[in-house]
C-alpha cells in the first residue's frame, strides 16, 4: 500500500495447523495466516539509507528491573538485524538477476504486534513485510515460491537461526495453504508444492497463547535436527507420520468432513509430546483446552496453541477455562 510516497507493507501471524514440524524434514503441513496480529514496514525515499529502531531495539532502560522486563518480553535481539539481513539478501538476489536498483535509497521503520516467541512466526513476518516493501519500492517482482526461499535464507544463512519453509510459504501465499516439501521436488525445482485452499473449508478454529511460555524456535528445533540427522527411528517415523496427518486433514477439508479434523490435530501434538521435551506449562495449556472438548496442538514451537471447537458454548468454555490461567483466547481472522 502506498500513500503520498510512503510504502506500507504487512505480513500476518501464522498458525501451523497440522503437520508441523515436518516442514524442515521433507514433510507436509497446512498453515494459515490471520490478521489479528501483523508486522508492518514503512518506507519512504530519503537522502541516505536509514533503518529506524523499534521498541524491540531499546538500549536505554530506567533501571535493571526495566532491562530484565524488556529482555523477557523482546529477547536479546531486536528487529533491526532482521531488516539488515533482509536488505543484504535482497541486494544479493538483484545482483544475481542483473537487476539495477539505481541510486534511490530510503528510510525504513518497522512495527510488530505479533506476540514474541510463541510460535506465530513473528520474525519471518517482519522479514516478509520488508521484502514486500523493497519489491514495491524498486519495482522488482519475485515469484512466490522463490520469495519464500529467500526469506528463509535471511534467517538460516544470514542470522544462523534454525527454521523451516512453512512460515515463509504461509506468509507469502497468505490464507490457508497446503504445503508438500517432497524431497525429489525440492531438489529438482528448489521449492515444494504449494496449494492454496479456501479458508471457508475450515471448521471453527481458535488460537490461544501465553507470552510467559515463550521459547525461541532456534533453540527449540536444534536437538530434533541432530536426532533426525543421526537417523533416530522415533524421530524419522514421527516426521513421516506428521506428513500423513497433513494429507488426512487436507482430504477432510476438501470432502467437508470437519468432525475428523480435531482428533487429527490432537494426534499431531501427542506424537510431538512423545519425542520432544515440552515445558509442563505448555502441556497444562493443551490439556486444559482439551478438557473443554476442543482439540489442541502447537501453532509452532510452543507458547501458543491452535485447535477446533464445536460451537459457541465450547468457545465460551475455552475462555472460561484458559483466561484465569493467564492465557489469551481468540478467533483468528484468516487472511
C-alpha positions as CSV (number, residue, x, y, z in Angstrom):
1,X,0.0,0.0,0.0
2,X,1.4,3.4,-1.0
3,X,0.2,6.8,0.1
4,X,2.0,10.1,-0.6
5,X,5.2,8.3,-1.4
6,X,5.0,6.2,1.8
7,X,5.0,2.5,1.3
8,X,3.4,0.4,4.0
9,X,3.7,-3.4,3.7
10,X,2.3,-6.0,6.1
11,X,2.7,-9.7,6.8
12,X,0.4,-11.6,9.2
13,X,0.9,-14.0,12.0
14,X,0.9,-17.7,11.1
15,X,-0.6,-20.8,12.8
16,X,0.8,-24.2,11.9
17,X,-2.5,-26.1,11.7
18,X,-1.2,-29.6,11.1
19,X,1.9,-31.5,10.0
20,X,4.5,-29.2,11.8
21,X,7.3,-29.6,12.5
22,X,7.8,-31.8,9.4
23,X,8.3,-28.9,7.0
24,X,12.1,-28.9,7.6
25,X,12.3,-32.6,7.0
26,X,10.7,-33.1,3.6
27,X,7.2,-33.4,5.2
28,X,3.8,-31.8,4.6
29,X,2.0,-29.1,6.5
30,X,-1.1,-27.0,6.4
31,X,-0.9,-23.5,7.8
32,X,-3.0,-20.3,7.8
33,X,-2.3,-16.6,8.3
34,X,-4.5,-14.4,10.4
35,X,-4.8,-10.6,10.7
36,X,-5.3,-10.4,14.5
37,X,-1.6,-9.8,14.6
38,X,0.8,-8.4,12.0
39,X,4.2,-7.0,11.2
40,X,4.5,-3.8,9.1
41,X,7.3,-1.9,7.5
42,X,7.0,1.7,6.5
43,X,9.5,3.2,4.0
44,X,9.9,6.4,2.0
45,X,12.6,7.8,-0.2
46,X,15.4,9.5,1.8
47,X,18.8,11.1,1.1
48,X,20.5,8.1,2.8
49,X,19.6,4.6,3.8
50,X,18.4,4.6,7.4
51,X,16.8,1.8,9.5
52,X,14.9,3.3,12.4
53,X,14.7,1.4,15.7
54,X,11.5,0.0,17.2
55,X,10.9,-0.5,21.0
56,X,12.3,-4.0,20.5
57,X,15.7,-2.4,19.8
58,X,15.6,-0.4,23.0
59,X,19.0,0.2,24.6
60,X,18.2,2.7,27.3
61,X,16.4,1.5,30.5
62,X,15.0,3.0,33.6
63,X,16.8,0.5,35.8
64,X,17.9,-3.1,35.9
65,X,14.3,-4.3,36.5
66,X,13.3,-2.5,33.3
67,X,16.1,-4.1,31.4
68,X,15.1,-7.6,32.7
69,X,11.5,-7.0,31.8
70,X,12.5,-5.8,28.3
71,X,14.6,-8.9,27.7
72,X,11.8,-11.2,29.0
73,X,9.4,-9.6,26.5
74,X,11.6,-8.9,23.5
75,X,14.6,-11.2,23.9
76,X,18.2,-10.2,23.5
77,X,17.9,-9.4,19.8
78,X,15.9,-6.6,18.3
79,X,14.4,-6.3,14.8
80,X,17.0,-4.2,13.1
81,X,19.1,-7.3,12.5
82,X,16.2,-8.8,10.6
83,X,15.9,-5.7,8.3
84,X,19.7,-5.6,7.8
85,X,19.8,-9.2,6.8
86,X,16.8,-8.8,4.5
87,X,18.3,-5.9,2.7
88,X,21.5,-7.8,2.2
89,X,19.7,-10.8,0.8
90,X,17.6,-8.6,-1.5
91,X,20.7,-7.0,-2.9
92,X,22.3,-10.4,-3.5
93,X,19.2,-11.5,-5.3
94,X,19.1,-8.4,-7.5
95,X,22.8,-8.7,-8.3
96,X,22.4,-12.4,-9.3
97,X,19.5,-11.4,-11.6
98,X,21.3,-8.4,-13.0
99,X,18.6,-6.1,-11.7
100,X,19.8,-2.4,-11.5
101,X,18.4,-0.8,-8.3
102,X,19.7,2.6,-9.3
103,X,20.7,5.3,-6.8
104,X,17.4,5.5,-4.8
105,X,17.6,4.8,-1.1
106,X,15.1,5.0,1.7
107,X,14.4,5.3,5.4
108,X,12.5,2.3,6.9
109,X,10.9,1.6,10.2
110,X,9.1,-1.4,11.4
111,X,6.3,-2.4,13.8
112,X,5.0,-5.7,15.0
113,X,2.3,-6.6,17.5
114,X,2.8,-10.4,17.0
115,X,3.5,-11.9,20.4
116,X,7.2,-12.6,20.8
117,X,8.5,-16.2,20.6
118,X,5.2,-18.1,20.9
119,X,5.2,-19.8,17.6
120,X,3.3,-17.3,15.5
121,X,6.2,-16.5,13.1
122,X,6.9,-13.0,14.3
123,X,10.4,-12.8,12.9
124,X,9.6,-14.1,9.5
125,X,6.6,-11.7,9.3
126,X,9.0,-8.7,9.7
127,X,11.2,-10.1,7.0
128,X,8.3,-10.8,4.7
129,X,6.9,-7.3,5.2
130,X,10.3,-5.8,4.5
131,X,10.6,-7.7,1.2
132,X,7.2,-6.6,0.1
133,X,8.2,-3.1,0.7
134,X,11.5,-3.5,-1.1
135,X,9.8,-5.1,-4.1
136,X,7.4,-2.3,-4.4
137,X,9.9,0.5,-3.9
138,X,12.3,-0.9,-6.5
139,X,9.7,-2.4,-8.8
140,X,11.1,-5.9,-8.5
141,X,8.9,-9.0,-9.0
142,X,9.9,-12.2,-7.3
143,X,7.9,-15.4,-7.8
144,X,6.2,-16.5,-4.5
145,X,7.9,-19.9,-4.3
146,X,11.3,-18.2,-4.8
147,X,10.4,-15.4,-2.4
148,X,9.7,-17.9,0.4
149,X,13.2,-19.4,-0.1
150,X,14.9,-16.1,0.0
151,X,13.1,-15.1,3.2
152,X,14.1,-18.4,4.8
153,X,17.8,-17.7,3.8
154,X,17.7,-14.4,5.7
155,X,17.3,-16.3,8.9
156,X,19.2,-19.5,8.2
157,X,22.1,-18.2,6.2
158,X,22.5,-14.6,7.4
159,X,21.5,-14.9,11.0
160,X,22.1,-18.6,11.7
161,X,18.6,-19.3,13.0
162,X,17.2,-22.8,12.6
163,X,14.0,-22.6,10.6
164,X,11.9,-24.3,8.0
165,X,10.0,-23.1,4.9
166,X,6.5,-23.4,6.4
167,X,6.2,-20.0,8.0
168,X,7.6,-18.2,4.9
169,X,5.4,-20.0,2.4
170,X,2.4,-19.4,4.6
171,X,3.1,-15.7,4.9
172,X,4.0,-15.2,1.2
173,X,0.9,-17.0,0.0
174,X,-1.4,-15.9,2.8
175,X,-4.7,-17.5,3.8
176,X,-4.9,-21.3,4.1
177,X,-2.1,-23.2,2.4
178,X,-1.2,-26.9,2.0
179,X,2.5,-27.5,1.5
180,X,4.3,-30.6,0.3
181,X,8.0,-30.5,0.8
182,X,8.7,-33.7,-1.2
183,X,12.4,-34.2,-1.3
184,X,12.6,-35.1,-5.0
185,X,10.6,-32.0,-5.9
186,X,12.6,-29.8,-3.6
187,X,15.9,-31.0,-5.2
188,X,14.6,-30.7,-8.8
189,X,12.7,-27.4,-8.5
190,X,14.2,-25.8,-5.4
191,X,10.8,-25.5,-3.8
192,X,7.9,-27.6,-2.7
193,X,4.4,-28.0,-4.0
194,X,2.1,-25.3,-2.5
195,X,-1.6,-25.4,-2.8
196,X,-3.8,-22.5,-1.6
197,X,-7.1,-23.7,-0.1
198,X,-10.3,-21.9,0.7
199,X,-10.3,-20.8,4.3
200,X,-14.1,-21.4,4.3
201,X,-13.3,-25.1,4.4
202,X,-12.0,-24.9,7.9
203,X,-14.1,-25.9,10.9
204,X,-14.4,-23.5,13.9
205,X,-10.8,-22.7,15.0
206,X,-9.3,-20.8,17.9
207,X,-5.9,-19.5,18.9
208,X,-4.7,-19.3,22.5
209,X,-1.3,-18.1,23.8
210,X,0.5,-17.2,26.9
211,X,3.5,-15.0,26.4
212,X,5.4,-16.1,29.5
213,X,5.9,-19.5,27.9
214,X,8.0,-18.1,25.1
215,X,11.0,-20.0,23.7
216,X,12.8,-19.1,20.5
217,X,12.4,-21.7,17.8
218,X,16.1,-21.6,17.1
219,X,16.6,-23.2,20.5
220,X,13.6,-25.5,20.2
221,X,14.5,-27.2,16.9
222,X,18.2,-27.9,17.4
223,X,18.1,-31.2,19.3
224,X,15.5,-32.7,17.0
225,X,17.6,-31.8,13.9
226,X,20.6,-33.6,15.4
227,X,18.5,-36.6,16.3
228,X,16.9,-36.7,12.8
229,X,20.3,-36.4,11.1
230,X,21.6,-39.3,13.2
231,X,18.7,-41.4,12.0
232,X,16.9,-41.8,15.3
233,X,14.0,-44.1,14.4
234,X,11.3,-42.4,16.5
235,X,12.1,-39.0,15.1
236,X,12.3,-40.1,11.5
237,X,9.0,-42.0,11.8
238,X,7.3,-39.0,13.5
239,X,8.2,-36.8,10.6
240,X,6.6,-39.2,8.2
241,X,3.5,-39.6,10.4
242,X,3.1,-35.8,10.7
243,X,3.2,-35.5,6.9
244,X,0.5,-38.2,6.7
245,X,-1.7,-36.2,9.1
246,X,-1.4,-33.2,6.8
247,X,-2.7,-35.4,4.0
248,X,-5.5,-36.6,6.1
249,X,-6.6,-33.1,7.1
250,X,-6.4,-31.9,3.5
251,X,-8.7,-34.7,2.4
252,X,-11.1,-34.0,5.3
253,X,-11.2,-30.3,4.4
254,X,-11.9,-30.9,0.8
255,X,-14.5,-33.5,1.5
256,X,-16.3,-31.4,4.1
257,X,-15.6,-33.9,6.9
258,X,-14.9,-31.3,9.6
259,X,-15.5,-33.6,12.5
260,X,-12.5,-35.7,11.5
261,X,-10.1,-32.8,11.8
262,X,-9.9,-32.2,15.6
263,X,-8.7,-35.7,16.5
264,X,-6.0,-35.5,13.8
265,X,-4.8,-32.2,15.4
266,X,-4.7,-33.9,18.8
267,X,-2.7,-36.8,17.3
268,X,-0.2,-34.2,15.9
269,X,0.5,-32.9,19.4
270,X,0.5,-36.3,21.1
271,X,3.2,-37.5,18.8
272,X,5.2,-34.4,19.4
273,X,4.9,-34.9,23.1
274,X,6.3,-38.4,22.7
275,X,9.7,-37.3,21.3
276,X,10.1,-33.7,22.5
277,X,10.9,-32.2,25.9
278,X,7.9,-29.9,26.4
279,X,7.6,-27.4,29.1
280,X,5.0,-28.6,31.7
281,X,3.1,-25.3,31.4
282,X,2.7,-25.9,27.7
283,X,1.3,-29.3,28.4
284,X,-1.1,-27.8,31.0
285,X,-2.4,-25.4,28.4
286,X,-3.1,-28.1,25.9
287,X,-4.7,-30.4,28.5
288,X,-6.9,-27.5,29.8
289,X,-8.1,-26.7,26.3
290,X,-8.9,-30.3,25.6
291,X,-10.8,-30.6,28.8
292,X,-13.5,-28.3,27.2
293,X,-14.0,-30.7,24.3
294,X,-11.8,-28.6,21.9
295,X,-8.8,-30.1,20.1
296,X,-5.3,-28.5,20.7
297,X,-1.8,-28.5,19.3
298,X,1.1,-26.0,19.0
299,X,0.9,-23.3,16.4
300,X,4.6,-23.5,16.1
301,X,7.4,-24.1,18.6
302,X,5.4,-23.7,21.8
303,X,3.7,-20.9,23.8
304,X,0.6,-20.8,21.5
305,X,-1.9,-23.4,20.5
306,X,-4.5,-23.8,17.7
307,X,-7.4,-26.1,17.7
308,X,-11.0,-26.7,16.7
309,X,-14.2,-26.3,18.8
310,X,-17.7,-27.5,18.3
311,X,-19.7,-24.3,18.7
312,X,-20.1,-21.1,20.8
313,X,-20.7,-22.9,24.0
314,X,-17.4,-24.7,23.6
315,X,-15.6,-21.5,22.8
316,X,-17.1,-19.8,25.9
317,X,-15.9,-22.7,27.9
318,X,-12.4,-22.4,26.4
319,X,-12.3,-18.7,27.5
320,X,-13.7,-19.6,30.9
321,X,-11.1,-22.3,31.4
322,X,-8.0,-20.7,29.9
323,X,-8.3,-17.0,30.7
324,X,-7.9,-17.5,34.5
325,X,-4.6,-19.2,33.6
326,X,-3.3,-16.0,32.0
327,X,-4.0,-17.3,28.5
328,X,-5.5,-15.2,25.7
329,X,-8.1,-17.0,23.6
330,X,-9.3,-15.5,20.3
331,X,-10.9,-16.4,17.0
332,X,-8.5,-15.9,14.1
333,X,-9.4,-13.6,11.3
334,X,-7.9,-15.7,8.5
335,X,-6.4,-13.7,5.7
